Amino acid sequence: MRIDEFEEGDRARVQRIAKEFDRGFRALSKFRNAVSIFGSSRLTPKDEYYKLAEKTAYLLGRAGYEIISGGGPSIMEAANKGASRAGSASIGLNIYIPTEQKANPYINTLLEFHYFFVRKVMFVRYAKAFVIFPGGYGTMDELFESVNLIQTGRIPQFPVILVGGRYWRGLLHWIMSVMLRRGCIGESDLSLFSLVDKPEDVVHIINKFYHRL
């Protein structure tokens, strides 16, 4: 089907998608050492994982990494707050959703997206690593998409790090006792991610992967 045969709404949609990609590529291409941090939008600043995310982003910022978050509250806010404290680039990729997610105040480079899939490309394309804190469906989506892209060779391998053993162990037990045992994944697929509890371990894993120790 030729483009001029599209319905008007589809033509406009293609143009909006292209503009979002173009704007994202232009804004983010200058960042060479970014780490994407994911996690819940519902945990309060008093939560242990909020504090862990802030410290992790702070240490990564001090180590020379830029920080990318989803731009919203909770773990995303903690990540941007830690980056801001460290004097690092603090990047937020906010999304327009019915709940009207507002960008947190600790971002110094803000991009806003209508399309989830465009936003997800930005997370992957400009990240040296994914650091994943406890979260819900969106966080799980980022986790499994990243390891699937690595598993299928669509992107080069990079560190995918889960933070918070008490939160993640049930899922990891299911992956090993059901997915692996059924043959739906292989033993080598378990090496596509790491599990840690300390912010210092996150920095160590990323630095070791990139031979920065």
FENRA-V919996 format. One record per helix or strand. SS is the DSSP state (hx for helix, st for strand). FROM is the first residue (numbers start at 1). LEN is the number of residues. If there is no record, write none. Layout:
ss/from/len
SS/FROM/LEN
SS/FROM/LEN
This chain:
ss/from/len
hx/3/3
hx/8/21
st/34/5
hx/48/15
st/66/4
hx/75/12
st/90/6
st/109/5
hx/116/10
st/127/6
hx/137/15
st/159/5
hx/165/16
hx/187/6
st/194/3
hx/199/11
